[in-house]
Each structure stands twice: as C-alpha cells, then as structure tokens.
C-alpha cells in the first residue's frame, strides 16, 4: 500500500483530502507543519507528499528543494490557495511533480496522485537495478588475492572518485574492460552511461563516425543526423579499448575533446560540447608507437595522467584456482549442469599452464571443460591437449594459430578476426607483422 503524507495547517482541508485518498486505499499520514513532516519523512519515507505552499514554519517551494536534495525519489505535489506563476515555475525547477490550486475538482487529484506514485515506484526500481548493475561491475567482482592484482585494484579505487583520465595497459585478456567498468561503477558518474568501443574493430572513417556522429548528407547513406558515442557518453564514461590502434588523424580530434570538451559531427559546422570521463586501454607499448610515428606524443601524455598496468596471469598464478572455481559455477549455471567442484588434479594442471591469452583464455578453457563434463567435477581429461608448438616462443605460437584459423575460414579475414576475438584492423596488422599474405 503506497504511503502518502499531507502537509497543511488547515485541519479541515487536510482531513478532507486524507479521507478521499484513504478511500483509494492509500496509507495517509498528516502533518500541520514542516517540522512534524520532517520527522515523519525520516521514519517512513512516503512515496508522495502533498504540501501546502504557505505553512507556519516555512514555504513549500523551498521545502521542495530540501526534499529533493535529501530524498530524491519522493515525489511532491504543491497546493496553493492563490495561483502564482512565479512560484509554480520555481516549484517545478526545484523538482515538484506538479503545482495546483486548492479547491480544484478533487476528482482531478486522484489521477495526479496515481501518476506521481507510479513515478516514485519507477524511480525506486531504476535505483535498485542500478545498484545491482554497479555491484556486478564493482571492484568486488574482480577475482584475485595476489599482490599484483590487489595493487592494481587499490590504484583503480584511488582514481575512481575523480574525473582523471585513466590509461589501462597490459596484455590481451588481462581484464582491462572489467577494470574500466569497476572504475565507472565506483565513480560519481555511476548513474550515467558507460559507453565502450574497440578502436581496432573499425576502419578510420567508420570509427570517426562512431565517435563523433554525423550530420544528414555528410556521406552516402546519411539520411538523417546521427549521434556519436561522445554524445551518448555525455556526463558519463567513455571507454576506448585498443586505443593504440586509433588512426593518428583521429587522435588529434580526440585530444581536442579531452582538452576542451568540444567537437564537430561529420559534415557539420555546429560546435558541440560534452562532459565525459575517458578511460583508455591498450596492449601496445605506446612509447614505441610514438617513436614509430603511430601515436601522438601530446595525446599520450594527456592519456597517461594515471596509468595502471594489469598483471598477466602468469604473474598471479595463485589466483588461477579462484578464477577457475568462479568460471565453473558461472558456466555450470549457464548450461544447467550440476558441477559442484573442481578436482585438485585439474587445478594443478591449469595452474602450471602458460595462458598466453590470460583470463580470457582461461575462461574459454573452463567453458569447454564444463561442456565436456558429464559428472559433478571437472577433471584434467577435459583440458585441451598440449600442442607440438607449446615449447616455442609466443610469437611463433600466435603466428601458427592465425594460420590455422585462416585455413579453417578459407582465408576469410572478417570471420578469422571474429573467431580470434580481435578487430579486423588488428588482424591485418598481425598478418603484416608475421609476413602472412
């Protein structure tokens, strides 16, 4: 039963309104002053307050501002004996649901109250959902007790409450996006959008359009104006993964956004402004990229204000059993299997493996094991066989694997990139590096 509070020093009017609303099955409390009302609010937090504008100990318009500051989900409808346009405008600015004149048809107030209560219910549901999402992406969701991962978490927690740009570095599969989401979830922007894009997954023109948006007619097929991810992330966080793969031409435009918040959509001459917090990630050595002329020095120094290096799995082997148990539970639930333990032999074997793809590779391995397991325990028989290339250097292993997947995909580059879990631009770069044609 929704709880309402009526604040009015006129006993008869307050009592009449209370009776009407109680007949609609609302739980109605009454107060003749703001002091009494504040005490009741602290105890019960009603869904809706119906408040007179002029009270013995204060003004309803000013009270609305106080209420929204301390209890933002509570809705408030203001009543006045004499309609005043100025008060009405200020009341709505302060967050009032509506502003009405006393003596209006009481039948009108019932649907108004219903809409306000429904809005309160929706606000509560949204807040609960946000809390669940933030908990899922919080620092508590990062698994590990090793010194390297705890050090990285501590650094991320320190910077999360600021607006400082963060650069996450480390090998592929070390959890850079997980850290980015945790930083956002622990920041003052947590209720705003977290927008992510992989810079290696697009050509220069497509990436520029994705980030900055376009004006109708800017290119063939642009039939109407289109928002870019910068605008989608306004007041929130923009995560640029594989930042090292961003074309140099776009780096200059991004630098301007970081310095002034200003940019133009493609084909547009209207200057736009956004307020974003940027988190970037890369598995490349940006110092070497700068020396090779592929990354702007000024952008690097702007990005690396606060840099966090994420450790590879081989440097945090004590975390592998924890991760294995977590992923086993996750995939067992996903596949409706009753797997409740991981054998010691299985844990010993995976702890000694190289995991060149880090957590991402371990996760894929656990998923495969869960699928292959018929009993209630993971055992080493479900692990992939060690290949003949296992003793070679990492570059040779990667090259051999790319060749194998290319052959499997009949030389189709897009499908090969998809199966490898990398961007098409990254695949072409690796093909060039390894001399694969």
QUITADA-V813773 format. One line per field, one symbol per residue. psi: psi as a letter, one per 40 degrees, with the letter a starting at -180 (. if undefined). burial: + if it has 9 or more other C-alpha atoms within 8 Angstrom, else -. A space follows every 50 residues. Layout:
psi = ???
burial = ???
This chain:
psi = hhhihhhhehdddddddddddddefihhiiieidddddddddddgidihh hidhidfahdddddddddddgdehihhiiidhhhdddddddddeeidihi hieihdddddddddddddddddddddddddddddddeiddehhieidddd ddddddddedeaehhhhhiiiheefddddddddddeieedeaihhiihde eiiddddddddeaiihedihegdiihiiddddeheahhhhifdeehiddd dddddddddeeiiiiheiehhihihihhhiiieihddddddeeehhdddd dddfdhhhhhiideefdeedddddddddddddddefigheihiddddddd deidgdeadddddddddddddehdaehhieeeiiihieedeiiddddddd ddddddddefehdddddddefiiddddddddddefh.
burial = --+++++++----+---+--++---+++++++++-++--++---++++++ +++-+--++++++++-++----++++++++-------+-+++-+++++++ +--------+--+--++-+++-++-----+---++-+++----+-+-+++ -++-+++-+++--++++++++-+++++++++++++++-++-++++--+++ ++-+--++++++++++++---+--+-++++++++++++++++++++-+-+ +++-++++--++++++++-----+-+++++++++-+--++---+++--++ -+++++++-++++--+-++++++++-+++-+++-----+--++--++-+- +---+-+++++++-++++++--+--++++--++-------------+-+- -+--++--+---+--+++---++++++---++-----
